[in-house]
Amino acid sequence: MILPSLKTGQTPEQMYNTVSDILTKAKEQNLVAFIGGGYARDTILNKPIKDIDVFVLSSLCPLAPTLELSCYGNRTNLGGSGGNLRDDVVYIEKYDDKDVDVIYMDQESILNVCYNFDTSICQCYTILNDEGVLETYISEDFKQYLDNNIIYLYKDISTCDSHLERIRAKFPDAIFEKKMSDCTNNKFTKWSD
C-alpha cells in the first residue's frame, strides 16, 4: 500500500513510523489508545493526511495527561472541550512539531467515539496489534462510501456547518444521505487492501 504524506512534510514511511511510535509508547505506558478518523480514512483513500488524532483513555484528572510524547517537540495544552467540538473530551494536547493531537476521553466516551463521529466517512480507526503491526478498522457505514460513494450525515449527532463544508469539499463527488446513527448494527471490520 502506498501511504500519502503528512502536510508537514513527512514521507509516507515517516508517517507510518510516527503512528506506530505513538501507539507503541501508549502500549508501553499501559494506556488504551488508538488513532481515529482522518489518518485511518485518508490512508485507505490514499489522500493527503492533515494530522494525527490520538484518542487515549484517561482515568486521571483533566490536568494530568498521561501519554508522554516529549520527543515530538513543543506541547500546547488546550485544556478541556473548549479546544474541541466534542463535549466528551476530558483534555487535549497538541504537538506542533509532528502535527499530533492527543485527545483524552473517559471510559464510556472512548468506547463509543468511532460511532459518534458526525459523518460515516470518519468512522475508522487504527490500532497497534500484539505483533506491533498497525491495523485499521472501518464501520459498515464507512464501507458504503467505499462501495457506493455514499457518505452518511447522522441526524442525531450534533456537528457544525464548517465541518460539514470541509467534508463536502474533500469529497465533492460523494452522495450525501441523512440517517440516524445505529451503534448496535454498525459493526467495525478489519480493513485489508
C-alpha positions as semicolon CSV with decimal commas, in nm:
position;residue;x (nm);y (nm);z (nm)
1;M;0,000;0,000;0,000
2;I;0,129;0,349;-0,083
3;L;0,054;0,586;0,201
4;P;0,006;0,960;0,147
5;S;0,238;1,201;0,321
6;L;0,154;1,439;0,602
7;K;0,118;1,807;0,518
8;T;0,411;1,885;0,746
9;G;0,644;1,710;0,503
10;Q;0,669;1,362;0,650
11;T;0,710;1,090;0,392
12;P;0,458;0,804;0,391
13;E;0,709;0,583;0,572
14;Q;0,776;0,853;0,833
15;M;0,401;0,895;0,886
16;Y;0,354;0,522;0,940
17;N;0,650;0,522;1,179
18;T;0,511;0,820;1,372
19;V;0,175;0,647;1,422
20;S;0,345;0,320;1,514
21;D;0,574;0,502;1,758
22;I;0,285;0,683;1,929
23;L;0,084;0,364;1,975
24;T;0,394;0,174;2,093
25;K;0,460;0,443;2,355
26;A;0,098;0,420;2,470
27;K;0,120;0,042;2,496
28;E;0,449;0,066;2,691
29;Q;0,274;0,303;2,932
30;N;-0,024;0,061;2,966
31;L;-0,262;0,309;2,806
32;V;-0,562;0,235;2,588
33;A;-0,504;0,438;2,271
34;F;-0,592;0,439;1,902
35;I;-0,561;0,671;1,604
36;G;-0,906;0,785;1,496
37;G;-1,068;0,937;1,192
38;G;-0,859;1,122;0,936
39;Y;-0,533;0,926;0,942
40;A;-0,710;0,591;0,900
41;R;-0,958;0,723;0,643
42;D;-0,707;0,910;0,431
43;T;-0,460;0,622;0,438
44;I;-0,730;0,391;0,298
45;L;-0,831;0,650;0,037
46;N;-0,469;0,742;-0,047
47;K;-0,539;1,110;0,024
48;P;-0,303;1,362;0,185
49;I;-0,307;1,333;0,563
50;K;-0,355;1,653;0,759
51;D;-0,269;1,540;1,111
52;I;-0,284;1,256;1,362
53;D;-0,561;1,239;1,623
54;V;-0,468;1,008;1,910
55;F;-0,757;0,907;2,137
56;V;-0,646;0,798;2,485
57;L;-0,846;0,657;2,775
58;S;-0,794;0,900;3,062
59;S;-0,852;0,775;3,415
60;L;-0,669;1,073;3,561
61;C;-0,787;1,423;3,636
62;P;-0,809;1,663;3,339
63;L;-0,487;1,842;3,436
64;A;-0,275;1,527;3,446
65;P;-0,234;1,391;3,092
66;T;-0,065;1,054;3,075
67;L;0,082;0,989;2,729
68;E;0,443;1,108;2,721
69;L;0,545;1,230;2,374
70;S;0,809;1,487;2,465
71;C;1,024;1,382;2,168
72;Y;0,761;1,537;1,940
73;G;0,858;1,890;2,036
74;N;0,652;2,170;2,179
75;R;0,331;2,074;2,355
76;T;0,034;2,306;2,376
77;N;-0,220;2,225;2,645
78;L;-0,563;2,305;2,509
79;G;-0,750;2,200;2,821
80;G;-1,097;2,055;2,815
81;S;-1,362;2,057;2,550
82;G;-1,306;2,424;2,471
83;G;-1,029;2,305;2,241
84;N;-1,257;2,069;2,054
85;L;-1,616;2,045;1,932
86;R;-1,682;1,731;2,135
87;D;-1,822;1,775;2,484
88;D;-1,699;1,431;2,595
89;V;-1,332;1,527;2,572
90;V;-1,153;1,547;2,906
91;Y;-0,832;1,713;2,789
92;I;-0,638;1,786;2,468
93;E;-0,268;1,828;2,396
94;K;-0,119;1,935;2,065
95;Y;0,235;1,858;1,947
96;D;0,305;2,106;1,670
97;D;0,634;1,955;1,554
98;K;0,454;1,640;1,434
99;D;0,102;1,786;1,400
100;V;-0,032;1,542;1,658
101;D;-0,338;1,598;1,879
102;V;-0,374;1,378;2,187
103;I;-0,739;1,365;2,293
104;Y;-0,812;1,225;2,638
105;M;-1,157;1,077;2,697
106;D;-1,331;0,890;2,977
107;Q;-1,416;0,518;2,964
108;E;-1,769;0,549;2,827
109;S;-1,676;0,806;2,564
110;I;-1,369;0,628;2,431
111;L;-1,567;0,308;2,376
112;N;-1,816;0,498;2,160
113;V;-1,601;0,762;1,992
114;C;-1,586;0,600;1,648
115;Y;-1,964;0,552;1,642
116;N;-2,023;0,912;1,738
117;F;-1,846;1,093;1,457
118;D;-2,096;1,314;1,277
119;T;-2,028;1,159;0,936
120;S;-1,969;0,799;0,834
121;I;-1,651;0,888;0,646
122;C;-1,481;0,939;0,984
123;Q;-1,583;0,602;1,130
124;C;-1,247;0,428;1,119
125;Y;-0,952;0,381;1,349
126;T;-0,602;0,236;1,361
127;I;-0,454;0,029;1,643
128;L;-0,123;-0,143;1,709
129;N;-0,178;-0,518;1,732
130;D;0,012;-0,754;1,964
131;E;0,268;-0,822;1,691
132;G;0,349;-0,450;1,660
133;V;0,173;-0,404;1,325
134;L;-0,078;-0,128;1,254
135;E;-0,432;-0,249;1,180
136;T;-0,717;-0,030;1,056
137;Y;-1,087;-0,094;1,115
138;I;-1,383;0,059;0,932
139;S;-1,756;0,068;1,002
140;E;-2,025;-0,077;0,779
141;D;-2,138;0,279;0,708
142;F;-1,786;0,376;0,603
143;K;-1,787;0,074;0,373
144;Q;-2,091;0,226;0,198
145;Y;-1,865;0,509;0,085
146;L;-1,603;0,265;-0,046
147;D;-1,863;0,053;-0,227
148;N;-2,129;0,305;-0,332
149;N;-1,984;0,655;-0,279
150;I;-2,241;0,727;-0,002
151;I;-2,149;0,940;0,299
152;Y;-2,400;0,935;0,583
153;L;-2,467;1,252;0,779
154;Y;-2,608;1,150;1,117
155;K;-2,916;1,348;1,214
156;D;-2,886;1,260;1,583
157;I;-2,520;1,364;1,628
158;S;-2,452;1,735;1,657
159;T;-2,200;1,896;1,426
160;C;-2,106;2,235;1,292
161;D;-2,161;2,367;0,943
162;S;-1,790;2,433;0,885
163;H;-1,706;2,065;0,946
164;L;-1,972;1,951;0,700
165;E;-1,847;2,205;0,445
166;R;-1,493;2,062;0,477
167;I;-1,625;1,707;0,428
168;R;-1,828;1,811;0,123
169;A;-1,526;1,992;-0,025
170;K;-1,297;1,695;0,038
171;F;-1,546;1,450;-0,117
172;P;-1,721;1,654;-0,392
173;D;-1,843;1,351;-0,589
174;A;-1,996;1,170;-0,290
175;I;-2,367;1,113;-0,241
176;F;-2,469;1,257;0,095
177;E;-2,758;1,095;0,278
178;K;-2,903;1,171;0,620
179;K;-2,983;0,892;0,860
180;M;-2,993;0,811;1,229
181;S;-2,678;0,661;1,373
182;D;-2,708;0,300;1,490
183;C;-2,434;0,181;1,722
184;T;-2,586;-0,164;1,761
185;N;-2,590;-0,255;1,391
186;N;-2,297;-0,054;1,257
187;K;-2,018;-0,308;1,306
188;F;-1,648;-0,249;1,252
189;T;-1,433;-0,488;1,049
190;K;-1,061;-0,503;0,981
191;W;-0,958;-0,326;0,661
192;S;-0,741;-0,512;0,413
193;D;-0,643;-0,376;0,075
